[in-house]
């Protein structure tokens, strides 16, 4: 199951996992885009399942997991990718907006991981990958202080669940990208994109396929000794 899979990074991850031979459940609040993405992977619907759901709504997540479980079985792999950013000053964030961003970016990770991990633990195998962000590591405010704080929370939850599940054959890791090409980038002026790229040591934005390739490794059998880790993929913006 990949959340936020209707377009952009989520769609790229779903595509790469499907290419490895996995059946993929694509979840997104935009029903039109997620159905199009799933149909592109498999028009028959045999190996790609589109689910329209809002990750901010726990009841919707419960229904989504039940849908996947009744169609195939409960997910062996979960990629928590769905996110929401709202730019603006820390002084101007309404409290309801703060709560909404946290519901999408971190509460959904907590809820969906608990929904899926129990069955993984029973089977003795599972892979969970959470999409973090450079903002969650450095406290950036460009994408919103609530976004940064939520993504920092995702990185901590990754460690908590990794410790809880490690002895059960279930790994939990995080991937923290910086600027990656997305539909949002297409809406920016070319000079703004160039200026952004100039701040990155490798002098370019990341490609969604590069992030998807990293996720594909982390959910593979080969990554069984990797858990509780955060993988930077940021073109050198944050080195440690």
C-alpha positions in Angstrom: 0.0 0.0 0.0 1.3 3.4 -1.0 -0.4 6.6 0.2 -0.5 9.8 -1.8 0.0 7.6 -4.9 -2.2 9.6 -7.3 0.7 11.6 -8.7 4.3 12.8 -8.1 6.5 10.9 -5.7 3.8 8.5 -4.6 3.0 7.5 -8.1 6.7 6.9 -8.9 7.1 4.7 -5.8 4.0 2.7 -6.7 5.2 2.3 -10.2 8.6 1.0 -9.1 7.2 -1.4 -6.6 4.8 -2.7 -9.3 7.8 -3.2 -11.6 9.4 -5.5 -9.0 6.4 -7.8 -9.2 4.4 -6.6 -6.3 0.7 -6.1 -6.3 0.2 -2.4 -5.3 -2.7 -0.7 -3.6 -2.6 3.0 -4.5 -4.3 5.3 -2.0 -5.1 9.0 -2.6 -7.8 11.5 -1.7 -8.0 12.4 -5.4 -10.1 9.5 -6.7 -9.6 10.5 -10.4 -5.8 10.7 -10.3 -5.4 7.5 -8.3 -7.7 5.5 -10.6 -5.7 6.8 -13.6 -2.4 5.9 -11.9 -3.6 2.4 -11.1 -5.1 1.9 -14.6 -1.7 2.9 -16.1 0.0 0.2 -14.1 -2.6 -2.5 -14.8 -5.8 -1.8 -16.8 -7.2 -5.1 -15.6 -7.0 -4.2 -11.9 -5.4 -7.5 -11.1 -2.2 -6.2 -9.7 -2.9 -2.5 -9.1 -5.8 -1.4 -6.9 -7.0 2.2 -6.7 -8.4 3.4 -3.4 -9.9 6.8 -2.8 -9.3 7.8 0.8 -8.3 10.7 2.9 -5.4 9.8 5.2 -6.5 12.5 7.7 -9.6 10.4 8.3 -8.9 7.3 10.4 -12.2 5.7 9.5 -11.3 6.1 5.9 -7.9 4.4 6.5 -9.6 1.5 8.3 -11.9 1.0 5.4 -9.0 1.2 3.0 -7.0 -1.5 4.8 -10.2 -3.7 4.9 -10.6 -3.2 1.2 -7.1 -4.4 0.5 -7.4 -7.3 2.9 -10.6 -8.5 1.4 -9.3 -8.1 -2.2 -5.9 -9.7 -1.6 -4.7 -9.8 2.0 -3.5 -7.3 4.5 -0.5 -5.3 3.2 3.0 -6.8 3.5 4.5 -3.4 2.6 3.3 0.0 3.6 4.7 3.3 2.3 3.5 6.3 4.2 4.0 9.0 1.5 0.9 11.2 1.7 1.7 14.7 3.0 0.4 18.3 3.1 2.4 21.5 3.0 1.1 25.0 3.6 3.6 27.8 3.2 3.5 30.8 5.5 5.0 32.4 8.6 4.9 30.6 11.9 3.1 33.5 13.3 0.2 33.2 10.9 -0.7 29.5 11.2 -4.2 29.0 12.4 -4.5 26.3 15.0 -7.1 24.3 12.9 -4.6 24.4 10.0 -1.9 23.1 12.4 -4.1 20.2 13.4 -5.0 19.4 9.9 -1.4 19.3 8.7 -0.5 17.1 11.6 -3.4 14.8 10.9 -2.3 14.3 7.3 1.5 14.2 7.9 2.0 12.3 11.2 -1.3 11.0 12.7 -1.9 9.1 9.5 1.5 7.4 9.8 0.7 6.4 13.4 -2.8 5.1 12.6 -2.0 3.3 9.3 1.2 1.7 10.7 -0.8 0.3 13.6 -3.5 -1.0 11.3 -1.0 -2.8 9.0 1.7 -3.8 11.4 -0.3 -6.3 13.5 -0.8 -8.6 10.5 2.8 -8.2 9.4 4.0 -9.2 12.9 1.8 -12.3 12.8 3.2 -13.4 9.4 6.8 -12.7 10.6 7.6 -10.3 7.7 6.8 -6.8 6.8 8.3 -3.6 5.4 7.3 0.0 6.4 8.8 3.1 4.8 7.9 6.6 5.9 8.6 9.6 3.8 10.2 12.3 5.9 11.8 15.5 4.7 14.9 17.6 5.0 12.6 20.1 6.7 11.9 17.6 9.4 15.6 17.3 10.0 16.6 21.0 9.9 13.5 22.8 11.0 12.9 24.6 7.8 9.9 27.0 7.6 9.5 27.4 3.8 7.0 24.6 3.7 5.4 25.6 7.0 6.5 25.2 10.6 3.7 22.6 11.1 5.0 20.6 8.1 8.5 20.6 9.5 7.3 19.7 13.0 5.1 16.9 11.7 7.9 15.4 9.6 10.2 15.5 12.6 7.5 13.5 14.3 7.5 11.0 11.5 11.2 10.4 12.0 10.8 9.7 15.7 7.8 7.4 15.1 9.9 5.5 12.6 12.4 4.7 15.4 9.6 3.8 17.9 7.9 1.4 15.6 11.2 -0.1 14.4 12.1 -1.0 18.0 8.6 -2.5 18.6 8.7 -4.6 15.5 12.3 -5.5 15.0 12.1 -9.0 16.6 9.1 -9.9 14.4 10.8 -9.6 11.0 9.2 -6.2 10.3 11.5 -3.3 9.4 10.6 0.3 9.6 12.7 3.0 7.9 12.4 6.6 6.8 13.5 8.4 3.6 14.1 12.1 3.8 14.2 13.8 0.4 15.0 17.5 -0.3 13.7 19.2 -3.5 12.3 16.6 -5.9 10.6 17.2 -9.2 6.8 17.1 -8.6 3.7 18.6 -10.2 4.1 21.5 -7.8 7.5 22.3 -9.4 5.9 22.5 -12.8 3.9 25.4 -11.6 6.9 27.5 -10.6 8.7 29.9 -13.0 11.8 28.4 -14.6 14.1 31.0 -13.0 12.8 30.0 -9.5 13.5 26.4 -10.2 17.0 27.3 -11.4 17.6 29.3 -8.3 16.5 26.4 -6.1 18.8 24.0 -8.0 21.7 26.3 -7.6 21.5 25.9 -3.8 21.9 22.1 -4.1 25.5 20.9 -4.2 24.8 18.5 -7.1 23.2 21.5 -8.9 19.9 19.8 -9.8 16.6 18.7 -8.3 16.0 15.1 -7.4 14.1 12.8 -9.7 11.1 10.9 -8.2 12.5 7.7 -9.7 15.7 8.1 -7.6 13.6 8.2 -4.4 11.5 5.3 -5.6 14.6 3.2 -6.2 15.7 3.7 -2.6 12.2 2.8 -1.3 12.3 -0.4 -3.5 15.5 -1.5 -1.8 14.2 -0.8 1.7 11.1 -3.0 1.1 13.0 -5.9 -0.4 14.3 -9.0 1.3 17.8 -7.7 0.9 17.1 -4.9 3.5 16.2 -7.2 6.4 19.1 -5.9 8.5 18.2 -2.3 8.0 15.7 -0.8 10.5 15.1 2.4 12.4 17.2 4.4 9.9 16.6 7.6 8.1 18.1 7.7 4.6 19.0 11.2 3.2 18.4 11.8 -0.5 19.0 15.5 -0.9 21.8 16.1 -3.4 24.2 17.0 -0.6 22.1 19.7 1.1 22.4 18.0 4.4 25.5 16.0 5.1 26.3 14.1 8.3 
